[in-house]
Amino acid sequence: MLVSELRELLKKYNQDDLKLILTEMYKSMPKKLREDKSIDELIKNVHAYLSSEKKEKALEKQANIEELKPKIDLFIDYAYKQYYLAPNSIVHKKDRPKWRFIVKQYIKDLQTFPVESPEGKTATDLLAKLYEMLSYACGYYLFNTDNPFNSAGIRQTELLDIVIKRILGNGIDRESVRSAILLVINSYVDQVTLDSSLINILISNLKSPDFREIAIEQSLKLKEELTRLVPKMKKSISHDHSAYEREEKNNRLVEIIFKLNIALCEYDKAIKYFNHNYKSHDMEVTLYVLLLHLSIYRLKDKWVNVYEDAVKSGIEPRERLKETYNYIMENDKLPEQIYL
């Protein structure tokens, strides 16, 4: 008999009949079966029994971190070696496209471990490694796609937010903040993600003034370390590429510090720091980027001051900036739509 059929049959019995049926069924059960299925607990408190049963099933479904870690570490190693892209004898050709489903499942499994649990830190570290691998695959081919986050079914900003929330989840201190910042400045972005979007995720997870001050301190230290890394070598293609990457990281750190100071309402300090530390081969480009940020924050008066100071110093703004300045002068407000 099916369970659905049983439910229909039971509807025709009154309370006394149901008690009789239950008693007879209980008596017919072997003692071992009653113990194995916790029938006594079911009868004593049906709701508590069902609740504990759900928990047990959830635990059974939850992945085992000791089994997951070596699998994920091996997968990441194979990915960096391009075994899911290039012909090789390690990963069979028919299995290479399956990498996206593997990553998707790993991300899902790792999130089942609460941050504060004994397995939480290991799960967070593995999630960070998966993010770094997918990010690296945006800059260098590891898989047969130029949009690995999309292929794995998750936005880059979404996964970054998950990882940063977990990194900071056990308490925000210098070490955890530094780790989160490094994750952002070392990222390669996919086709639909801006550097600023990653930085905004970081800022959004640093909600108090104290946390923002720690982040400024750590960003300044990282910027110092980056400066010390400049190699003394002859100019070459590889040297040019390294210099470009250092400049990109420098500018991300400058933007982080700028936005943290803005969040602390230190507007003049933010603007001054940006002007003195943003690296560009053209002063007008620095002006353009700074004015774009000020537009997003809707800081009209600061926008005008920066623009006018730049013109006085001899910088020739592009036409879009001139048009925006003229609009502000005529309407005493920033344009609703910013097209710089």
DAHU-V138109 format. One line per field, one symbol per residue. psi: psi as a letter, one per 20 degrees, with the letter a starting at -180 (. if undefined). A space follows every 10 residues. Layout:
# DAHU-V138109
psi: ???
This chain:
# DAHU-V138109
psi: pqhhgggghh hiqagghhgg ggghgghipq ggghghjlhg hghgnhghgh ghghgghghh hpqohhhggh ggggggghgh jkijgqprjg oqgiigiihh hggghggggh iioqgirhig ggggghgghg ghghghihhp ohrlqjmhgg hjkqqghghg gggghhgihj poagghgggg ghhgijqqqa hjpqghhghh ggghjnhqhg hhgghgghgg ghhghhhiio qnrqprghgg gghghhgggg hggghggghg hghjkmghgg gggghiippq iphhgggggg hgghghikmg ghggggghhg ghijpoqrhg ggggghgghh ikrqqgpon.
